[in-house]
Amino acid sequence: MITGVIKNKIDKIWTDIWAGGITNPLTVIEQLTYLMFIRSLDEKEIETEEFAHSMGMEADEADLIFPQSAVGQSMRWSKFKDRDSREIFEIISQRVFPAVKKMKYGKLPDFDENGELIEIEEDTESGNSQTAFSKYMDSAVFLIPNAQILQKIITGLDDLYIHDIADLDMQGDLYEYMLGKLSTAGQNGQFRTPKHIREMMVELVAPTPDDIICDPACGTAGFLVSSAEYIRRHYENTMTDEQWENFANKTFSGYDTDYTMLRIAAMNLMLHSITNPDIDYKDSVSKQNNVSNKYTVCLANPPFKGTVDAESIHDNLKAVTNTKKTELLFLALFLRLMQKGGRCACIVPDGVLFGSSKAHKSIRKELIENHQLKAVISMPSGVFKPYAGVSTAVLVFVKTEAGGTENVWFYDMKADGFSLDDKRSEIAENDIPDIIARFHNLDGEMNRERTEQSFFVPKQEIVDNDYDLSINKYKKTEYVAVEYPPTSEIMVEIEDLNKVIETELSELKKMLNV
């Protein structure tokens, strides 16, 4: 758990970077990501060496990350961290960073006697040459401006890892805290989903070690991380070696169109024991994405209010909902990506639920008529504050290709455990535990009244309402009659008040000699 002491240390590092002129939170996280990755490489190397020594032998060079030359060894965090600040700056900017950008097969390239980088040759028989993180390093730029600031950051990170970061869970929490500082939405309206909302959605779809999970608008990979934490929490003691192998390499997939986000996503997953996920640069709704019938779980908060070039949209998405609106196209995409029986929990803006355009109606009809729409969870508009006040809902559905929607469960979330203003302070009121408990016991919901916080609506009623899914269409408000006193009593009270006013006004005039 991230304590106040740890938060203060992270904030101090953050302030040091800001003092160097880097004020964009995304850029700050990106630069810290590089340094955390560089440190993690040395940690892994130390583990390999210590294991070999415990077995009474030298580590096999094939298992080592750093070149065994003097220059190669100088690139290790443990070797340079205590040097003069100018040396550290030169080593990282001129050696380590360029080497990480050209990392292949889990190894860093060496430098020749002239200081020129010796690129690692491709080995067609060795499979994928790059990790998910190193794959997107080509376009990375080292922006720490000077030696003094770099030394402060390295000292701060080292202090955090040595004294405060006990395990992988803590590393993940640290990264989550840093990601929480991202408070601006992109041009297409995408923004980071709060952790407790992600965890609620993961609880609703309940992933297992045998699932193949995808977020086609992954951003910082929050949904994938929350899924990984859920699986470890519920299945860690029963998973087979094959399931652990899949967990590290095949279980988690994510797409994004921002290389910075892809690097951050890969690092975030790596800090949660997912060493080589399928994180790919891909415009999910375009013709370049032909993935279909692959995943068993989709979790996403796709871009809102965005539009894409009509010519680039994949034809099979337009066949479901002919639109340029990203929030509708992604719903069609989830259905295409999932295997039959696959389940999805996604966030949509309220307009998706009641929009009257042909595209809006067609995607709602698709979900209800051809698949199984299980739940519509209406969320309060403050969930995404302070950087967005948009009203949203969570849709939960199963791909069946044969219908199956008989009743749709609606829940009116009024509180998520945090105040709904810009401060988002923690409060006692929280509907999320109730949502999870009720969703996993839907049989007990059948007799709930429309005046209650959750209830079922028959499919036919939704069809008759033009497939409208807004909760207010079906929720009934219970009006309680207010009884007022007789008019004669009210008149007496008014007269008494007037007498008091006249008396006090008269006393005031005497005091003022008016």
C-alpha positions, 0 to 999 in steps of 0.5 A: 500500500502506498503510504504518505511517506512514499507519496511524499518521496514520489512527489519530491522526485516529481518536483525535481523533474518539474524544476528541470522544465518538464511539466507535462505529467505524461512526459514526466511518467515517460522519463521515469518509466525509462529510468525504472526500466533501466534499474529493473534490468540491473535487478534482473541481472543481479538475480541471475548472477546470484542464482548461478553463484548459489549453484556454485557456477558462473552465470551463462553469458546467454542468460545475461542482459548486459555486455560483459565488456567494461563499457557494458558493465558500466551501464548497470544501475548498481555500477553508475548510481554512486558516481559523479552526477556528470558521469551518470548523465553521460553514461545514461544519455550516451550509452544506456539510453541508446542501448535500451532503444536497440535492445533485442532478445532481452539483451543490450548491445555493446559499444566498440572502441570508438564509442559506436553502438554495435547493433545486435543482428537479427536471428530469424530462428529465435522468434520475437527479438524484442520485449513489449517495452523495448519494441516501442523505444525507437521513437523515445527521447531522453529529456532529463535536462542536466546532470544535477536533476538526473542525479536527484531522480536516481537517488530518489528512485533508489531510496524508494526501491531500497527502503519502500518497495517490498514486492511487485504489488508495491511496484505496481501501486507506485506506478498506479499512484504516478499514473493518477497524476495524469489529468488531461484527456486526449483529443478524442476524449479518452481518459484514464479510468479510476482504479476502483471502477476498473476493479468493479468491471473486472469483478463483473466479468470474473476472468480466469487463468484460461481467459485471453483478455484484450483492451483495444484502447488500452492507454496505460493498460489499467484494465489489463493490470486489474485483470492480472491482479484479479487472477493472481488474487483468486488463482495464484495457488492453483495455476499450472506452469502452462497457465503461468507461462500464458500469464506472462506472455499470451493472456493479455493484449492491448492496442493503442495509437500512441507510442508513449502510452504503449511504452507506459502500458508495457512497463506497467504490465512488466511491474505486474509480472507480465513480461511480454504481453501483446501490446501493439500499435494499432488503430483498433477500428481501422482496416489495419485491424483484422483481428476477430474471434480471438479473445474471451474477455474484453474490458475497455473505456474506449474514446468518447466524442471522437470521430475517425476518417470514414475511409479508414473504418473497417467495413465489418464495423460499419456493417453493424453501425454505420457511423464515424463515432468511436463510442459506437464503433468500439461496441461493434469491435468488441463483438468482432474481437471476442470468441463466441461466449466471450464476455465484455464490460465497457464504459460508454457515454450516456448518449449511447444508451438513448441516442436516436440516430440510426447508428445508435439504434442499430448497435443497441439492437445488435446487442439485444437481439443477436447477443445477450445484454446482461447489465446497464450500470448507470454511473454518476457524472462525477466519476471522471472528475476533475478532468471530465464531467461526462455521464457514463454507464457500464455495459456488460454483455456476452457474445452469443450470435444467437440472442439470449437477452430476456431481461436486462438488469439496471443499476442506478449507482449513486456513490462510488466511495468518493465525493463527486466534486473535483476533489474526489475525497474518500467517503463512506457511501459506496454502491460498488460492493452492492453492485458486484454482490447483486450482479453475481446473484441476479436470481435474487433481483427478479422481484425488485421494484422499479422504485429500488436502486436495481431492477430487471426490465424485460426485453420486450419493453426495451424493444417497444421503447426503440431499444432505449437503455437509459435507466430513467426510461424505466425507473419509477420515482416514488413521490411522498406527499408533503403535508403543510399546516393550515393556511390560518396557522401560516398567517398567524406565524407571519403576523408574529414575525412581522411584530418581532421585526417592527419591535427590533426595527424600533429599537434600532432607530432609538439606538441611532437617534433616527 
